[in-house]
């Protein structure tokens, strides 16, 4: 009976660490052990008129119990972004590294799923890349989506940067 409090505490930590946010727009089970694909809508806090949809894997309880590693989800993700109206771009970082616009824990402490926005002045487009951040060795699993700005209704609040 001494394991019951530990299991309850572990379950609560798991829910807190790996749960979806209030921006979840879809989810479905993809196998019989309860693993799910979750889809979240993401808005860029500095870019109006663009929405991204991020899909990622969420391990079910049976998978966690059977395979161990209770507090971690896989690094897999996919992202797709599109223009939903007139685009207004605030003061964004236009350097090669861009800036992070979203992150979510994928494990209790060490792994995060993140989205970074980068502006490509040569093609006049915004790129959004989803990737996994793991403190020890990183992950090469990533996905990229591009939103073209050329010929679109775009307002730059601080003036359009020059290439």
C-alpha angles and dihedrals in degrees: 000000000000090000095063096077090046093051091047092049091046091050093051091049090049093052091049094047102043107023123124122252132241089268093070109130101172145013136170138174113250100189142019096264094066102259111153142202109221125197122201130187113225129195121199108236091217100039121063120196097037127096129184128201116210122193123195141165122259117192118227126230094257092052090049093049094045099045102028121219088110098182103052139078124201120268095241117126141149130200135197124180134188143174113261100179142328108345119231115186118198126194100317128173105255095185121117092263093051115190140285115255102176142017135174132182115254094179137025094269120339112048130064134179108222140181123209127192120215126182116220105202094185093062095025094234142126117234123202118195124189116204143157121251116205118174097219106045111349124223133259092209108114144140131210133207127181129207112199116220100180111115092003131121098266129162118194107201092204098031128275113287117241120238 
